[in-house]
Amino acid sequence: MKLVAYFSTSGKTEAEAKKIAEREDADIFVIQPEEPYTSADLDWQERGCRANNEMENKSNRVALASICEDIAKYDEIYLGFPLWWGYAPRVINTFLESADFSGKKIIPFVTSGGSNYTQKTADDLKACAPGANFEEG
């Protein structure tokens, strides 16, 4: 079975996730932080905004509103998120650490206003899901 798991703040990643889910006949899981982001939280031009503070340290984690209880039944997972400073938002790290993804194929897809998905992005994700088989994003 296939799953599209995604995090979106502006709706762009959500739109792509829905297209992929329809094309792949996949279930959808929305990755949401326990404390929703406000516009002020996402104002990256404001040095002290929540998003900037979270991204400053790779070990920061964002609590999830819920976890995907039935992750074990999926073989293939499309993982969507916006790029923040060239990396996945910390809520994605938390999601990957919330379950055992060993042996699962994970296919990242990203949206971005300026950053690129790079090897450092991929390496950061792989470190959070040991044993998962990451495809090129």
HUPEVEN-V587114 format. One record per residue. N is the residue number from 1. SS is DSSP state (@ for helix, = for strand, . for the rest). PSI is psi in whole degrees, 0 to 359 (none if undefined). Layout:
{{N	SS	PSI} {N	SS	PSI}}
This chain:
{{1	.	158} {2	=	148} {3	=	139} {4	=	113} {5	=	129} {6	=	158} {7	.	132} {8	.	137} {9	.	331} {10	.	348} {11	.	345} {12	@	313} {13	@	322} {14	@	316} {15	@	317} {16	@	321} {17	@	316} {18	@	322} {19	@	315} {20	@	316} {21	@	319} {22	@	314} {23	@	321} {24	@	1} {25	.	52} {26	.	154} {27	=	164} {28	=	138} {29	=	126} {30	=	121} {31	.	118} {32	.	139} {33	=	151} {34	.	319} {35	.	108} {36	.	150} {37	.	141} {38	.	171} {39	.	320} {40	.	323} {41	.	330} {42	.	3} {43	.	84} {44	.	341} {45	.	344} {46	.	108} {47	.	321} {48	.	14} {49	.	158} {50	@	313} {51	@	315} {52	@	316} {53	@	318} {54	@	321} {55	@	345} {56	.	329} {57	.	122} {58	.	338} {59	.	353} {60	.	143} {61	.	149} {62	.	125} {63	.	143} {64	=	146} {65	.	325} {66	.	160} {67	.	159} {68	.	99} {69	.	329} {70	.	34} {71	@	331} {72	@	333} {73	@	353} {74	.	137} {75	.	329} {76	=	127} {77	=	121} {78	=	124} {79	=	112} {80	=	143} {81	=	157} {82	=	148} {83	=	131} {84	=	111} {85	.	34} {86	.	2} {87	=	168} {88	=	144} {89	.	150} {90	@	336} {91	@	333} {92	@	319} {93	@	315} {94	@	316} {95	@	314} {96	@	332} {97	@	355} {98	.	352} {99	.	171} {100	.	112} {101	.	13} {102	.	130} {103	.	355} {104	.	144} {105	=	124} {106	=	126} {107	=	102} {108	=	146} {109	=	140} {110	=	157} {111	=	152} {112	.	147} {113	.	355} {114	.	337} {115	.	159} {116	.	148} {117	.	119} {118	.	180} {119	@	325} {120	@	326} {121	@	311} {122	@	316} {123	@	321} {124	@	318} {125	@	314} {126	@	324} {127	@	337} {128	@	349} {129	.	69} {130	.	138} {131	.	349} {132	.	152} {133	=	100} {134	=	130} {135	.	168} {136	.	134} {137	.	none}}
